[in-house]
Amino acid sequence: MSKLEIIGSELSNIPWQEKPETCKDVMWRHTGNPIMGRNETPTTARIYNSAVLPYEGKFVGVFRADHKDGIPKLHLGHSDDGIKWNIDDNEINWVDENNQEYNPGYAYDPRLVELEGKYYILWCTDFGGPTIGLGVTEDFKTFTRLENSFIPFNRNGVLFPRKINGYYAMLSRPSDSGHTPFGDIFISYSPDLTFWGKHRRVMTSGHTWWQGTKIGAGAVPIETSEGWLLFYHGVSGTCNGFVYSIGAALLDKENPAKVLYRTKDYIMTPEMDYEVSGFVPNVTFPCSALCDAKTGRIAVYYGAADTCLGIAYTTVEELVSHLKNNSFLLPTDGEEFR
């Protein structure tokens, strides 16, 4: 049997810490967590759910920064090691395809992906209600906002890092205008990043309590020799509010609407003080993941308690092995609509 591999590039400087001998979990936290939190710049109050990528031998990121007026905006950041970051105090300035200013009223929970030599940013934007904004940059200096992907209401837009069967593919979670008490993960396809269709439901909430209320795609899927590895969040409703935990799934490479495996139990849940207590308590929310094809190492960036940013580690072999041995699918996972 061939060895499980990450399909991608080597990243020798990926942030990394070895698994503690006492750790029994498939993911383990960075000992220096949180790596970012309150009042990181003069205008920002909290930096958390954010997305990072390797760039020119170092790292670049698009960060959710809640301003001191309470409104979330997107800020650019740079880092030598992926752990210590320099965050721009000014928010990202967007222009449209005619080079006219086109800034969102609010912007939060970005995802960042390299695709065909360009860098695409997805976020939750205002458009008569929350929906998925889409923009692109080639140099992290000029940011061009493209057509919004969907009408309201939608969140958690995550673009695959390559075309699948000739089409761009995006995960999302159709929702409502409030703090959504429901939601499943869907996939949509596009020939041009403008017109989206062929919608399919990928995964449903509800089969275990930790993800019984709603689920949403997290980091950009990682291509492996056995399928697309997806980190996602699952939400349970308790008498004291929502709890956001992290799960993982393996999707079919050429038909990612088909779920091969899905974690029955969460792989990480709020336990540390900075995850349990904060602006919104009891949240671990994955938004991005770095990976090294040579070693199989994975570093997941996640928001904690809507207040700060942390990193957790795993390896592709350990995680996929765990997936295969601890999987449970619902009949509606990968359900085809015809």
N, C-alpha and C positions, 0 to 999 in steps of 0.2 A: 504493500500500500504506500502510495506516495506521501511525502511529508506535507503537512498543511503549511501553506506559505501566504504571506501578504503579497499581493500584486501591486508593486509600486517601487518607490525609490528608497535608497538607504538614507538614514538620518542619524549619522553617528553622534550628533550633539543633542539628541532628544533628551529632554529632562527625564531623570531616572533615579530611582532608589530601589535597592534590592528588597525583596519581600522579607519582612521580619520573621524570624524563626517561630515566633509565637502566634503569627497570624494564621488563622484557619479559613479565611475568606479568599475569594477569587480576585478581589480588588483590595488594594491597600492604599492608605492616604499618605501624601507627602508630609513628612514630619514638620516642615516649616509652614504648613497651612495655618491661616489663610495667607495667600500670597498678595492679596489686595483687598482693600476694604473701604473704610470711611475716609472722606475728606482727602482723597489722593491728589486733587488739584484744587485751586482756589474756587472754581465754580461748581465742583461736583461734590455730592454728599455720599454716594455709595457707588462702587463699581463691582458688578457681579456677572450675570449671565453673558458670556463673551466668547469670541471665536478667534483662534490663532492659526497661523501657518508658518512654515519655514520660508525664508525669503532672503536671498543673497547671502547665504551662509549664516544668517542670524534668524530672527523671528519678527513677525509683524502680527498685529491683532486689531480687530474691531471690537470695541468694548461698549457694553451698555453702561452708561453713566447717568444715574438719576441726579438731576440738578437740584439746587437748594430751593427752587420753586416747586419741586416735586415732579417736574416733567422729565421723562427719560429721553436722552439723545445718544447718538453714536459718536464715539471718539476714537481716534487712531492711537496706537501705541507701538513702541519698538522695544526689543530686548535682545541682549547678546546671548542669553542662556535659556529663555523661555520661562524664567522664574521671576527675575527682577525686571520690572517694566518701567519705562518712561512714557507717561500718558500725556498727549496733547491737551492743553486746557481748553482749546477751541474745539467745538464740535465739527464733524465732517460737513463740508459745504458741498451741496449737490447742484448740478446743472442738468437740464434735460438734453435730449439729443440735438437740439438747436442751440445749445450752449447758453440757454437762459436759466436763471436761478430757479431751482425747483426743490426746496427744502421741505421735509415733512414737519407737521406740527408736533408729532412725537415719534419716537423710534426706539424699539426695544427688542431684546433677545436675538441678536444677529447670529447668522451663520455665514461662514466664509469658505469658499471653495475655489481651487484653481481648476480651470476648465479651458482646454484648447488655447493655452498661453495667456489667458486673461484671468482676472480675479473677480468673482461674482460675490456680491453681498446680498443676503436676504434678511429681512427683518419684519417685525410687526409694525405696520404703519397705519395712519389715519386716512380713511377713504370712505366717508359716510359710515364709519364704524371700522373696527380693526380688521385688517387683511394683510396680505403678504406683499411687501415692497421688494423690488428687485433693482439692483444697480451693478455697475461694473467699473473697474479701474485696471489700468495696465501698469501704473507706476506708483500707486498709493499717494499721488499728488493731486490728480484730477479725477473726480468721481462723477460718473454719468448715471443719472437715474433713468431706468427704462420703464416701460409700461408695467403697472401693477399686474401681478399674475392672476388674481382672482377678484371677484366682487366680495363685499363683506358677506358673511363673517368668517374669518379663517386665521389660523395662527400656525406657528411651528413649521414654516416652509424650509425644506432641506433639499438641496439640489445634488443629484448624483455627480460624481467627478468625471464621468464620461457618458457619451451617448450609449443607449441600449437599443439595439436593433434599428439604428438610424435616427432615434429620437432622444431629445433631452427628457430627463425624468425628474420629477419632484414629488417628495412626500409632503403632506400637509395634514392639518386637522380642522375640518369644517366645524364651526362652533356657533356661538351667539355673541351678543354685544356685552355680556356681563362676565363675571368670573365663572366661566363655563362649568356647569355641573354635569357635563357629559362630554364624550368625544372619542372617536376612533381615528386611526391613521389610514389615510388614503394615498394613492399614487395617481399622478396625472402625467401625460406625455405631451410634448410639443415639438414641432419641426423647426421652430425658429426662436424659441424663448419668448414669444409674444402670444400665440394662440395655444391654449391648453385644453386638452380633452382626453378621451379614452380613460375616464376615471375608473378606478377600481379600489375597493376597500381591501386593505392589506391586513390589518390587525384590529381586533375589537377589545374593548375593555370588559372587565366584569368577571373573569374566570377565577381570580384570586383577589382577596380583599385589598392587597397593597396596590393593585391597579384596577380596582373595582369601579371607580368613579369616571376616570378618563385616562387616556394615554396620549403621548405626543412624541414625534421623532426628535432626537437630540442631535448628536454629532453627524457630520457628513458620513455616509456609509463607507466602510473600509472594504475594498475588494480583496478577497482571499481566493485561494485555489478551490474552495468549496462553497463559495457564495459571498453575499454582501453581509458584512458584520455591522449591525446597527445597534447603537446605544439609544435607549429611549427612556422617557420618564413615565412613571405610573403614579396615579393619585388615588388615595383613599380618603373617604370622608369620615371624620370622627366627631365626637361631641364637642371637641375643641377646635374644629376646623380641618382644613385639608393637610395631608402629609404627602410630600413628593419624594419618591424613591427612584432608584435607577435600575433598569433591567436591560437585557440584551436579547437580540434575535439574529438568526441567520436566514437571509432571503436568497431565493434562487438567482443565479447570476444573470440569466437571460430573460427571466420572468419574475422580477422582484416583488410582484404582487403575491407570489407564492411563498409562504412561510415554511421553512424547513424545520427550524427549531426556535423555541422561545422559552426564556427562563420562567419556570414555575414560581420560584421565589425571587425576591429582589436580590441584586448583587451588592447594593449599597443603599442605606437608608439613613436619615438624620440620627446621629448618635453623639457627635462631638458638640461641645458648647456652641461653637460658631455656626453649626448647622441647625441646632435646636432652638437657639435664642437669637432674635434679630428683628429686623423691620417686619418680615413675614416669617414667623417661626416654622420649624420643621420642613425645610426645603433642601433637597439635593437635586440639582437641575443641570444635566449635561448639555453643553452647547458645542463642544468641539473635541477632537482627538487627534493627537500626533501619533505617527507610527513609523517604525523602522523595519523595512523589509528584510534586512540582513539578520537581525536578532529576534524579530517578532515582538519587540517591546511596543507597548501602547501607553500613552499618557493622556488621560481624560481631564479636560478642564470643566469644572462644574460650579454653578452658583450655589451659595450656601445662605439660607435664610433671607434671600433677597437683600443681602447686606455685603457679602464679600465673595471672593473667588478662591477656589481651591483646586488642587490637582490630585488625581488618584491614578494608580498604576495597575497594569495587568500585562499578560502576554497572550498572544493570539492562540497559542496551543492550549494554555491552561483554560482560557475563557471558553473556547469552542468545545473542548472536552467537557467542561462543566455544563455547557448548553446541551450537549447531546445526552448527558446523563441525568439532567434535571429539567426536561422539557415537557410542556403540556400545551397542546393546541386546542382552540375552539373550532367547532364546525364552520363558523363564519370567518375564520382567519383565511385570507386569500380567496374570499368569496367572489365569484365572477358575476358581473352584471351584464346581461346581454339584452 
